[in-house]
């Protein structure tokens, strides 16, 4: 998944985590372009595994 740290997405890490919780995901992969910043931010707040 992408966060707003990629130019082709506008989803904040907080919004991504909220949506993943709503649909019941237990793990996600954050695949932003040319940066790991989105993954790091998501991992700080997500109660599930982030890769």
The 8 nearest C-alpha neighbors of each residue, nearest first, counted from 0:
[[1, 29, 30, 28, 2, 31, 27, 15],
 [2, 0, 31, 30, 29, 8, 5, 3],
 [3, 1, 10, 4, 11, 37, 8, 5],
 [2, 4, 9, 8, 10, 5, 11, 6],
 [3, 5, 2, 37, 6, 31, 36, 34],
 [6, 4, 3, 31, 7, 32, 8, 2],
 [5, 7, 8, 4, 3, 9, 32, 31],
 [6, 8, 5, 9, 3, 1, 2, 4],
 [9, 7, 3, 6, 5, 10, 2, 1],
 [8, 10, 3, 2, 11, 7, 6, 5],
 [11, 9, 2, 3, 8, 14, 15, 12],
 [10, 12, 14, 13, 3, 2, 15, 9],
 [13, 11, 15, 41, 14, 2, 16, 40],
 [14, 12, 16, 11, 15, 17, 41, 44],
 [13, 15, 17, 11, 16, 12, 18, 10],
 [14, 16, 12, 18, 13, 17, 19, 11],
 [17, 15, 19, 13, 14, 18, 45, 20],
 [16, 18, 14, 20, 15, 19, 21, 13],
 [19, 17, 21, 15, 20, 16, 14, 22],
 [20, 18, 16, 24, 22, 21, 17, 23],
 [21, 19, 23, 17, 18, 22, 24, 16],
 [20, 22, 18, 19, 23, 17, 24, 16],
 [23, 21, 19, 20, 24, 18, 17, 25],
 [24, 22, 20, 21, 19, 25, 18, 26],
 [23, 25, 19, 26, 22, 20, 27, 47],
 [24, 26, 47, 23, 48, 27, 20, 19],
 [25, 27, 48, 47, 24, 49, 28, 50],
 [28, 26, 49, 50, 29, 48, 25, 24],
 [29, 27, 50, 49, 0, 30, 26, 38],
 [28, 30, 0, 38, 1, 31, 50, 27],
 [31, 29, 0, 1, 28, 32, 38, 35],
 [30, 32, 1, 5, 34, 29, 2, 33],
 [31, 33, 5, 34, 30, 4, 6, 1],
 [34, 32, 31, 35, 5, 30, 4, 36],
 [35, 33, 36, 32, 31, 37, 4, 5],
 [34, 36, 38, 37, 39, 31, 33, 30],
 [35, 37, 39, 38, 34, 40, 4, 31],
 [38, 36, 40, 39, 35, 2, 4, 41],
 [39, 37, 41, 29, 35, 36, 40, 42],
 [38, 40, 36, 42, 37, 41, 35, 43],
 [41, 39, 37, 43, 42, 38, 36, 12],
 [40, 42, 38, 12, 43, 39, 44, 45],
 [41, 43, 39, 45, 40, 44, 49, 38],
 [44, 42, 40, 41, 45, 39, 38, 46],
 [45, 43, 42, 41, 46, 40, 13, 16],
 [44, 46, 47, 42, 41, 16, 43, 48],
 [45, 47, 44, 48, 42, 25, 16, 43],
 [48, 46, 45, 25, 26, 49, 24, 27],
 [47, 49, 26, 25, 27, 50, 46, 45],
 [50, 48, 27, 42, 26, 28, 47, 38],
 [49, 28, 27, 29, 48, 38, 26, 42]]
